[in-house]
Amino acid sequence: MWLGISGVGFWVITAMVLLFIAGPPAFLSAVSESFTDEVKSLSYLLGFYILFSAPFDWLGGYELPRRFARSVPTLPKFVSHWLRGVIGQSLVLLIAGLSLLAAGRAGGRLGAIAAAAAMMAALLASQGWLARCIGGLRTVTTANLEPYDQMLARWGLRAPATTLFEVTDPAFVGGIVGWPGNESLVLPATWIQQKTIQQKAGLPALSTEAVAVQMARRIGVTERGSRQRGVMVAMLWNLTGFALATTLPGAGVTNSAELLATACGFTLWSFIGLLTLPSLSRPGVFEADFFAAQHGVSHATLEQTAATLDQWQDDEPARSPLVETIFHPIPSVQSRAQQLAANNGEPHGAWQAARVALFLSWGCFGFLSRAVHCNSGRPELWVLFPGD
Protein backbone atom coordinates (compact mmCIF):
# COMPACT_ATOMS: atom_id res chain seq x y z
CA MET A 1 0.00 0.00 0.00
CA TRP A 2 2.81 2.42 0.83
CA LEU A 3 4.43 1.64 -2.50
CA GLY A 4 1.18 2.55 -4.27
CA ILE A 5 0.80 5.73 -2.23
CA SER A 6 4.39 6.69 -3.03
CA GLY A 7 4.10 5.94 -6.75
CA VAL A 8 0.78 7.70 -7.21
CA GLY A 9 1.97 10.58 -5.03
CA PHE A 10 5.13 11.00 -7.09
CA TRP A 11 3.20 11.37 -10.35
CA VAL A 12 0.55 13.63 -8.82
CA ILE A 13 3.19 15.98 -7.40
CA THR A 14 5.15 15.88 -10.67
CA ALA A 15 1.99 16.77 -12.59
CA MET A 16 1.28 19.67 -10.26
CA VAL A 17 4.84 20.99 -10.52
CA LEU A 18 4.85 20.81 -14.33
CA LEU A 19 1.37 22.25 -14.64
CA PHE A 20 1.50 25.13 -12.20
CA ILE A 21 5.18 25.89 -11.54
CA ALA A 22 7.80 24.60 -13.90
CA GLY A 23 6.10 24.53 -17.27
CA PRO A 24 6.97 22.06 -20.05
CA PRO A 25 10.52 20.67 -20.38
CA ALA A 26 12.74 22.36 -22.95
CA PHE A 27 12.70 19.38 -25.33
CA LEU A 28 8.95 19.82 -25.92
CA SER A 29 8.06 22.40 -28.51
CA ALA A 30 5.44 25.03 -27.75
CA VAL A 31 4.68 25.48 -31.45
CA SER A 32 3.24 23.11 -34.03
CA GLU A 33 5.76 20.47 -35.05
CA SER A 34 6.26 18.13 -37.95
CA PHE A 35 5.22 14.53 -37.51
CA THR A 36 8.87 13.49 -37.04
CA ASP A 37 9.42 16.15 -34.39
CA GLU A 38 6.25 15.08 -32.58
CA VAL A 39 7.41 11.47 -32.51
CA LYS A 40 10.79 12.58 -31.18
CA SER A 41 9.32 14.85 -28.48
CA LEU A 42 6.80 12.29 -27.25
CA SER A 43 9.46 9.56 -27.32
CA TYR A 44 11.69 11.68 -25.07
CA LEU A 45 8.75 12.25 -22.74
CA LEU A 46 7.91 8.55 -22.58
CA GLY A 47 11.58 7.77 -21.99
CA PHE A 48 11.49 9.94 -18.87
CA TYR A 49 8.23 8.26 -17.85
CA ILE A 50 9.93 4.85 -18.05
CA LEU A 51 13.01 6.12 -16.21
CA PHE A 52 11.13 7.62 -13.27
CA SER A 53 8.72 4.68 -13.04
CA ALA A 54 11.55 2.14 -12.93
CA PRO A 55 12.32 2.35 -9.16
CA PHE A 56 8.66 1.81 -8.27
CA ASP A 57 8.40 -1.04 -10.78
CA TRP A 58 11.51 -2.72 -9.35
CA LEU A 59 10.16 -2.46 -5.81
CA GLY A 60 6.67 -3.68 -6.70
CA GLY A 61 7.59 -6.35 -9.22
CA TYR A 62 10.78 -7.78 -7.78
CA GLU A 63 12.12 -6.56 -4.43
CA LEU A 64 8.99 -6.63 -2.26
CA PRO A 65 7.65 -9.98 -3.58
CA ARG A 66 11.12 -11.50 -3.12
CA ARG A 67 11.45 -10.11 0.39
CA PHE A 68 8.10 -11.57 1.44
CA ALA A 69 8.60 -14.95 -0.27
CA ARG A 70 5.99 -14.35 -2.97
CA SER A 71 6.18 -15.81 -6.45
CA VAL A 72 8.86 -13.80 -8.28
CA PRO A 73 10.98 -14.48 -11.39
CA THR A 74 14.74 -14.32 -11.43
CA LEU A 75 16.16 -10.83 -11.89
CA PRO A 76 17.05 -11.35 -15.60
CA LYS A 77 13.54 -12.66 -16.30
CA PHE A 78 11.99 -9.79 -14.38
CA VAL A 79 14.00 -7.29 -16.40
CA SER A 80 13.09 -8.92 -19.73
CA HIS A 81 9.39 -9.09 -18.84
CA TRP A 82 9.46 -5.50 -17.59
CA LEU A 83 11.17 -4.26 -20.77
CA ARG A 84 8.58 -6.01 -22.90
CA GLY A 85 5.80 -4.42 -20.86
CA VAL A 86 7.13 -0.87 -20.83
CA ILE A 87 7.94 -0.93 -24.54
CA GLY A 88 4.45 -2.23 -25.34
CA GLN A 89 2.67 0.29 -23.15
CA SER A 90 4.87 3.13 -24.41
CA LEU A 91 4.00 2.29 -28.01
CA VAL A 92 0.30 2.47 -27.13
CA LEU A 93 0.84 5.82 -25.37
CA LEU A 94 2.83 7.11 -28.33
CA ILE A 95 0.02 6.17 -30.74
CA ALA A 96 -2.49 7.79 -28.40
CA GLY A 97 -0.46 10.99 -28.11
CA LEU A 98 0.05 11.30 -31.87
CA SER A 99 -3.63 10.61 -32.50
CA LEU A 100 -4.70 13.27 -29.99
CA LEU A 101 -2.36 15.83 -31.58
CA ALA A 102 -3.50 15.03 -35.12
CA ALA A 103 -7.16 15.21 -34.14
CA GLY A 104 -6.56 18.37 -32.12
CA ARG A 105 -4.98 20.16 -35.04
CA ALA A 106 -7.71 19.03 -37.39
CA GLY A 107 -10.72 19.52 -35.13
CA GLY A 108 -9.61 21.45 -32.07
CA ARG A 109 -10.57 20.30 -28.59
CA LEU A 110 -13.70 18.52 -29.82
CA GLY A 111 -11.63 16.60 -32.33
CA ALA A 112 -9.17 15.52 -29.64
CA ILE A 113 -12.00 14.47 -27.31
CA ALA A 114 -13.46 12.37 -30.12
CA ALA A 115 -10.02 10.83 -30.71
CA ALA A 116 -9.70 10.01 -27.00
CA ALA A 117 -13.09 8.28 -27.12
CA ALA A 118 -12.04 6.32 -30.20
CA MET A 119 -8.75 5.32 -28.57
CA MET A 120 -10.54 4.05 -25.47
CA ALA A 121 -13.00 2.08 -27.59
CA ALA A 122 -10.07 0.51 -29.47
CA LEU A 123 -8.31 -0.31 -26.19
CA LEU A 124 -11.41 -1.96 -24.84
CA ALA A 125 -11.93 -4.02 -27.99
CA SER A 126 -8.29 -5.16 -28.05
CA GLN A 127 -7.83 -5.69 -24.30
CA GLY A 128 -7.26 -9.43 -24.55
CA TRP A 129 -4.75 -9.03 -27.37
CA LEU A 130 -2.91 -6.27 -25.51
CA ALA A 131 -2.77 -8.40 -22.36
CA ARG A 132 -0.96 -11.09 -24.36
CA CYS A 133 1.44 -8.66 -26.03
CA ILE A 134 2.31 -6.45 -23.06
CA GLY A 135 2.13 -9.08 -20.34
CA GLY A 136 3.75 -11.83 -22.37
CA LEU A 137 0.76 -14.11 -21.78
CA ARG A 138 0.21 -17.22 -23.87
CA THR A 139 -3.15 -18.63 -24.88
CA VAL A 140 -3.85 -22.21 -23.78
CA THR A 141 -6.19 -24.25 -25.97
CA THR A 142 -5.89 -27.77 -24.57
CA ALA A 143 -7.62 -27.47 -21.19
CA ASN A 144 -10.81 -29.39 -20.45
CA LEU A 145 -13.66 -27.07 -19.39
CA GLU A 146 -16.35 -29.76 -19.28
CA PRO A 147 -16.39 -30.20 -15.45
CA TYR A 148 -16.99 -26.47 -15.05
CA ASP A 149 -19.68 -26.41 -17.73
CA GLN A 150 -21.49 -29.23 -15.92
CA MET A 151 -21.32 -27.44 -12.59
CA LEU A 152 -22.59 -24.21 -14.14
CA ALA A 153 -25.44 -26.15 -15.74
CA ARG A 154 -26.54 -27.35 -12.28
CA TRP A 155 -26.88 -23.69 -11.34
CA GLY A 156 -28.87 -22.96 -14.50
CA LEU A 157 -26.00 -21.12 -16.19
CA ARG A 158 -24.07 -21.48 -19.41
CA ALA A 159 -20.41 -20.59 -19.79
CA PRO A 160 -19.59 -17.78 -22.24
CA ALA A 161 -16.74 -17.90 -24.73
CA THR A 162 -13.69 -18.47 -22.55
CA THR A 163 -9.99 -17.84 -23.18
CA LEU A 164 -7.27 -19.26 -20.94
CA PHE A 165 -3.98 -17.40 -20.47
CA GLU A 166 -0.84 -19.02 -19.10
CA VAL A 167 0.48 -16.70 -16.40
CA THR A 168 3.11 -16.68 -13.66
CA ASP A 169 1.65 -14.03 -11.32
CA PRO A 170 -0.78 -15.57 -8.79
CA ALA A 171 -2.64 -12.24 -8.55
CA PHE A 172 -3.82 -12.56 -12.17
CA VAL A 173 -7.49 -13.55 -12.08
CA GLY A 174 -8.46 -12.67 -15.66
CA GLY A 175 -11.73 -10.87 -16.17
CA ILE A 176 -14.10 -9.93 -18.96
CA VAL A 177 -12.80 -8.42 -22.19
CA GLY A 178 -14.43 -6.98 -25.27
CA TRP A 179 -16.94 -4.30 -26.06
CA PRO A 180 -20.29 -4.66 -24.22
CA GLY A 181 -22.41 -7.08 -26.18
CA ASN A 182 -19.36 -8.93 -27.48
CA GLU A 183 -17.73 -9.97 -24.22
CA SER A 184 -15.63 -13.03 -23.54
CA LEU A 185 -14.30 -14.48 -20.31
CA VAL A 186 -10.58 -14.67 -19.53
CA LEU A 187 -9.26 -17.08 -16.88
CA PRO A 188 -5.77 -18.12 -15.77
CA ALA A 189 -4.93 -21.51 -17.23
CA THR A 190 -3.49 -22.52 -13.86
CA TRP A 191 -7.00 -22.55 -12.41
CA ILE A 192 -8.13 -25.14 -14.95
CA GLN A 193 -4.97 -27.20 -15.25
CA GLN A 194 -4.50 -27.28 -11.47
CA LYS A 195 -0.86 -26.30 -11.75
CA THR A 196 0.97 -25.33 -8.62
CA ILE A 197 2.35 -21.79 -8.98
CA GLN A 198 0.16 -20.81 -6.05
CA GLN A 199 1.19 -23.83 -3.98
CA LYS A 200 4.87 -23.24 -4.74
CA ALA A 201 4.42 -19.79 -3.24
CA GLY A 202 2.77 -21.26 -0.15
CA LEU A 203 -0.71 -20.24 -1.29
CA PRO A 204 -3.85 -22.43 -1.37
CA ALA A 205 -5.22 -23.65 -4.70
CA LEU A 206 -8.78 -23.11 -5.95
CA SER A 207 -11.08 -26.12 -6.04
CA THR A 208 -13.05 -27.03 -9.16
CA GLU A 209 -16.18 -25.68 -7.51
CA ALA A 210 -14.44 -22.40 -6.67
CA VAL A 211 -13.39 -21.89 -10.30
CA ALA A 212 -16.99 -22.54 -11.40
CA VAL A 213 -18.13 -20.00 -8.78
CA GLN A 214 -15.86 -17.39 -10.31
CA MET A 215 -17.23 -18.16 -13.76
CA ALA A 216 -20.78 -17.87 -12.42
CA ARG A 217 -20.04 -14.51 -10.82
CA ARG A 218 -18.68 -13.13 -14.07
CA ILE A 219 -21.66 -14.42 -15.99
CA GLY A 220 -23.67 -12.46 -13.43
CA VAL A 221 -21.90 -9.13 -13.92
CA THR A 222 -22.54 -9.45 -17.65
CA GLU A 223 -26.18 -10.57 -17.41
CA ARG A 224 -27.06 -7.94 -14.81
CA GLY A 225 -25.27 -5.15 -16.70
CA SER A 226 -22.75 -4.40 -13.97
CA ARG A 227 -19.75 -4.84 -16.24
CA GLN A 228 -21.37 -2.66 -18.91
CA ARG A 229 -22.03 0.04 -16.32
CA GLY A 230 -18.42 -0.21 -15.20
CA VAL A 231 -17.18 0.36 -18.75
CA MET A 232 -19.53 3.29 -19.34
CA VAL A 233 -18.61 4.93 -16.03
CA ALA A 234 -14.91 4.51 -16.80
CA MET A 235 -15.20 5.99 -20.30
CA LEU A 236 -17.37 8.92 -19.24
CA TRP A 237 -15.10 9.66 -16.28
CA ASN A 238 -12.01 9.71 -18.49
CA LEU A 239 -13.63 11.76 -21.24
CA THR A 240 -14.86 14.34 -18.75
CA GLY A 241 -11.42 14.61 -17.19
CA PHE A 242 -9.68 14.88 -20.57
CA ALA A 243 -12.08 17.59 -21.73
CA LEU A 244 -11.54 19.58 -18.53
CA ALA A 245 -7.77 19.11 -18.69
CA THR A 246 -7.58 20.68 -22.16
CA THR A 247 -8.96 23.94 -20.73
CA LEU A 248 -6.25 24.39 -18.07
CA PRO A 249 -3.62 27.15 -18.43
CA GLY A 250 -1.01 26.09 -20.96
CA ALA A 251 -2.95 22.96 -21.91
CA GLY A 252 -4.30 22.06 -25.30
CA VAL A 253 -4.00 19.54 -28.11
CA THR A 254 -2.03 21.22 -30.91
CA ASN A 255 1.58 20.60 -29.87
CA SER A 256 3.54 18.37 -27.51
CA ALA A 257 3.99 21.03 -24.81
CA GLU A 258 0.24 21.61 -24.66
CA LEU A 259 -0.39 17.87 -24.65
CA LEU A 260 1.93 17.40 -21.65
CA ALA A 261 -0.01 20.06 -19.72
CA THR A 262 -3.25 18.29 -20.68
CA ALA A 263 -1.78 14.96 -19.54
CA CYS A 264 -0.77 16.53 -16.22
CA GLY A 265 -4.28 17.84 -15.68
CA PHE A 266 -5.74 14.48 -16.63
CA THR A 267 -3.36 12.77 -14.17
CA LEU A 268 -4.80 14.91 -11.37
CA TRP A 269 -8.30 13.95 -12.52
CA SER A 270 -7.33 10.26 -12.51
CA PHE A 271 -6.11 10.69 -8.95
CA ILE A 272 -9.56 11.98 -7.97
CA GLY A 273 -10.95 8.87 -9.69
CA LEU A 274 -8.75 6.66 -7.52
CA LEU A 275 -10.54 8.12 -4.50
CA THR A 276 -14.12 8.15 -5.84
CA LEU A 277 -14.65 5.39 -8.40
CA PRO A 278 -14.00 2.54 -5.92
CA SER A 279 -17.31 3.46 -4.27
CA LEU A 280 -19.03 2.43 -7.51
CA SER A 281 -16.83 -0.62 -8.06
CA ARG A 282 -17.39 -2.26 -4.67
CA PRO A 283 -21.18 -2.66 -5.15
CA GLY A 284 -20.37 -4.43 -8.44
CA VAL A 285 -18.49 -7.09 -6.45
CA PHE A 286 -21.44 -7.45 -4.08
CA GLU A 287 -23.73 -7.76 -7.11
CA ALA A 288 -21.67 -10.64 -8.51
CA ASP A 289 -21.79 -12.42 -5.13
CA PHE A 290 -25.55 -11.87 -4.94
CA PHE A 291 -26.06 -13.33 -8.43
CA ALA A 292 -24.08 -16.47 -7.60
CA ALA A 293 -25.95 -16.93 -4.31
CA GLN A 294 -29.27 -16.51 -6.14
CA HIS A 295 -28.30 -19.39 -8.43
CA GLY A 296 -27.52 -21.82 -5.64
CA VAL A 297 -23.92 -21.13 -4.59
CA SER A 298 -23.62 -21.32 -0.81
CA HIS A 299 -22.42 -18.35 1.21
CA ALA A 300 -19.66 -20.51 2.68
CA THR A 301 -18.33 -21.38 -0.78
CA LEU A 302 -18.42 -17.74 -1.88
CA GLU A 303 -16.56 -16.65 1.24
CA GLN A 304 -13.94 -19.38 0.92
CA THR A 305 -13.34 -18.53 -2.73
CA ALA A 306 -12.98 -14.84 -1.89
CA ALA A 307 -10.59 -15.65 0.96
CA THR A 308 -8.38 -17.78 -1.29
CA LEU A 309 -8.12 -15.11 -3.99
CA ASP A 310 -7.42 -12.48 -1.34
CA GLN A 311 -4.41 -14.49 -0.17
CA TRP A 312 -3.10 -14.43 -3.74
CA GLN A 313 -3.45 -10.65 -3.92
CA ASP A 314 -3.51 -8.21 -0.98
CA ASP A 315 -3.76 -10.86 1.76
CA GLU A 316 -5.88 -8.40 3.73
CA PRO A 317 -9.14 -10.16 4.65
CA ALA A 318 -10.33 -7.32 6.91
CA ARG A 319 -9.79 -3.57 6.69
CA SER A 320 -10.96 -0.46 8.46
CA PRO A 321 -13.93 1.17 6.69
CA LEU A 322 -11.92 4.35 6.02
CA VAL A 323 -9.00 2.53 4.36
CA GLU A 324 -11.37 0.45 2.25
CA THR A 325 -13.40 3.49 1.19
CA ILE A 326 -10.36 5.46 0.07
CA PHE A 327 -8.06 2.88 -1.46
CA HIS A 328 -9.85 -0.33 -2.43
CA PRO A 329 -12.26 -0.99 -5.32
CA ILE A 330 -12.42 -4.63 -4.21
CA PRO A 331 -14.17 -4.99 -0.83
CA SER A 332 -12.50 -7.15 1.81
CA VAL A 333 -13.53 -10.73 2.46
CA GLN A 334 -15.08 -9.55 5.72
CA SER A 335 -17.16 -6.88 3.94
CA ARG A 336 -18.38 -9.38 1.37
CA ALA A 337 -19.38 -11.88 4.04
CA GLN A 338 -21.26 -9.18 5.93
CA GLN A 339 -23.05 -8.07 2.77
CA LEU A 340 -24.15 -11.64 2.00
CA ALA A 341 -25.37 -12.18 5.55
CA ALA A 342 -27.24 -8.85 5.69
CA ASN A 343 -29.47 -9.75 2.72
CA ASN A 344 -30.34 -6.09 2.11
CA GLY A 345 -31.83 -6.60 -1.32
CA GLU A 346 -30.21 -6.62 -4.73
CA PRO A 347 -27.01 -4.53 -4.92
CA HIS A 348 -26.27 -2.60 -8.11
CA GLY A 349 -22.80 -1.43 -9.02
CA ALA A 350 -20.35 -0.65 -11.80
CA TRP A 351 -18.05 -3.67 -11.80
CA GLN A 352 -14.33 -2.82 -12.03
CA ALA A 353 -15.10 0.81 -13.00
CA ALA A 354 -12.07 2.14 -11.13
CA ARG A 355 -9.57 -0.26 -12.69
CA VAL A 356 -11.08 -0.16 -16.18
CA ALA A 357 -10.75 3.63 -16.02
CA LEU A 358 -7.04 3.25 -15.25
CA PHE A 359 -6.50 0.94 -18.23
CA LEU A 360 -8.51 3.15 -20.58
CA SER A 361 -6.61 6.22 -19.37
CA TRP A 362 -3.87 5.18 -21.80
CA GLY A 363 -6.10 6.55 -24.56
CA CYS A 364 -6.05 9.96 -22.85
CA PHE A 365 -2.27 9.93 -22.37
CA GLY A 366 -2.60 9.22 -18.66
CA PHE A 367 0.30 8.19 -16.42
CA LEU A 368 -1.22 6.64 -13.28
CA SER A 369 -2.26 3.15 -14.38
CA ARG A 370 1.08 1.48 -13.50
CA ALA A 371 1.56 3.35 -10.22
CA VAL A 372 -1.24 1.79 -8.15
CA HIS A 373 -0.31 -0.78 -5.54
CA CYS A 374 -2.01 -3.78 -7.16
CA ASN A 375 0.10 -3.89 -10.34
CA SER A 376 3.25 -1.83 -9.81
CA GLY A 377 6.11 -3.53 -11.64
CA ARG A 378 3.98 -6.49 -12.75
CA PRO A 379 3.37 -6.32 -16.53
CA GLU A 380 1.03 -9.34 -16.51
CA LEU A 381 -1.40 -7.13 -14.57
CA TRP A 382 -1.08 -3.85 -16.48
CA VAL A 383 -3.88 -4.57 -18.96
CA LEU A 384 -6.06 -6.96 -16.93
CA PHE A 385 -5.83 -5.69 -13.37
CA PRO A 386 -6.30 -7.92 -10.31
CA GLY A 387 -9.96 -8.28 -9.41
CA ASP A 388 -12.52 -10.13 -7.33
Secondary structure, DSSP 8 states (H G I E B T S, - for coil): -HHHHHHHHHHHHHHHHIIIII-S-TTS-SS---HHHHHHHHHHHHHHHHHHHHHHHHIIIIIHHHHTT-----HHHHHHHHHHHHHHHHHHHHHHHHHHHHHHHHHHHHHHHHHHHHHHHHHHHTHHHHHHHHHT-EEE-----HHHHHHHHHTT-----EEEEE-S-TT---EEESSTTS-EEEEEHHHHHT--HHHHTT-----HHHHHHHHHHHHHHHHTTHHHHHHHHHHHHHHHHHHHHTTSTT--SSSHHHHHHHHHHHHHHHHHHHHHTHHHHHHHHHHHHHHHHHTT--HHHHHHHHHHHHHHTT--S---HHHHHHH-SS--HHHHHHHHHH--S-----TTHHHHHHHHGGGGT---TTTSTTTTT-GGGSSS----
